[in-house]
Amino acid sequence: RTLALAARFDLKDFDLHDYTGPSHKGHALLSDPANFAKVEVGLTFVGMVGLQDPPRETCKGAIEECRAAGVSVIMITGDNQITAEAIATNIGILKSSNSARSGKSFTGKELDEMSENQ
């Protein structure tokens, strides 16, 4: 996962320049999601962070057991196709030579365009 980090440094207009937590008088503004768009403007990009959410240690073994039992294993995810392929390769669903080009991975759009027989 890639996260962009941004900050707003001028919060005096919202009386949040000295914010200290839930007991602060401006906390109500931050507690209501309807107000987020008011505060989250004029942000300055301050960095980017990459995170990896590793699969459970038992995942790869479970996939191998399913295959040995004759169960076809598929993965459906909302991840980007390249990310999904990397995860599927890491846990043994795809072999490193399998990819979107070999017909083993599909985007949501590609699935929507397929016939029922495909």
N, C-alpha and C positions, 0 to 999 in steps of 0.2 A: 504494500500500500504506500502511496505517496501522499503526503499532506503538505499543503502550503500553509505557512504561518504568517499572520498579518496582525498589526496592532494599530490602534488609534491613540495618538498621544495627546490630543486636545479634547479633554472631556469636561472642561469647566462649564460648557453650555448645558450639560446634563447634570451638573453638580456631582460628578463622579470622579473628579480629579484626585480626591483623597479617599477613594473607596477602600474600606477595610473589611468588608464581609457582610453577612446577612443583617447585622444590626445597623448598618449604615443607612442614612435617610434616603439615599438613592437606590437602595436595593430593590424596591418595588418595580422600578423601571426595568431592571434586569430579570425580574422574576416572570414577567409576562412576555411570552414569545411574540405577541403582536407588536411589541416595541423594538424587537431586534433590528428591524430594517432602519429604524431611526438612528440607532447607535452604530450599526455596522456599515457605515459609509465613510469615505475618505480614509480608508485603511492604507497602511504602508506595508509592503512586503518585507518581511524580516528573515525569511528562511524557508527551507524545504527539508522535510524529514522523510526517510523511508523506513517502513515498518514491515516486519514479516511475522505473520501469524502462522507458526508451524503446525502441521497436522499432528494429531495425537500419535504417540509412539506406536500404538496398536493398529493404526490405520493400514499401513502397508501389509502387515501380516494378515489382517482380516481380508484384504483384497485378494491376496494369494490363496487363502483358504476358500474364498468364494469361487475363484477360478478353478481350483482343484475339484470343487464340488459341482462344476458345470454351470455355475451362475455367471451370467454376463454382467459385468460391472460398468455402469455409466455414471457420469458426474454431470449434474446440472447446476450451474452457478450464474450469478450475476456479474462475475468478474469479466474483465477485458479478456478477449480470446487468447492473447499471448500469455497473460498471467494464468489463465485457466489451464492452458497447455503445460506450462511450467509446473504447476501444482500436480496435474494429472501424471506427468512424467516422474515427478519426485515420489509419488506414492504408488507408482506401478500400474496405473490405468493405461497410460500410453507408454510406448517404448520410445526412446529418443529419436528414432527415425520416423515415427508417426507424427503427423502435424496436420494443420488445416489443408495443406496441399495434397495430402494423401487421403483426404475424405474422412478423417477420424474426429474432426473437431468442427463445430458449426456455431455461427453467431445466431442470435435470436432472429435476426432478419432472414438469414438463410433457412432457418427452421420454418419460419412463417411462409416462405416461398415454396416449400416442399409439398408434394402431393401426399395424401394419406398412405399411399403404397410405398413411398420412399422411407 
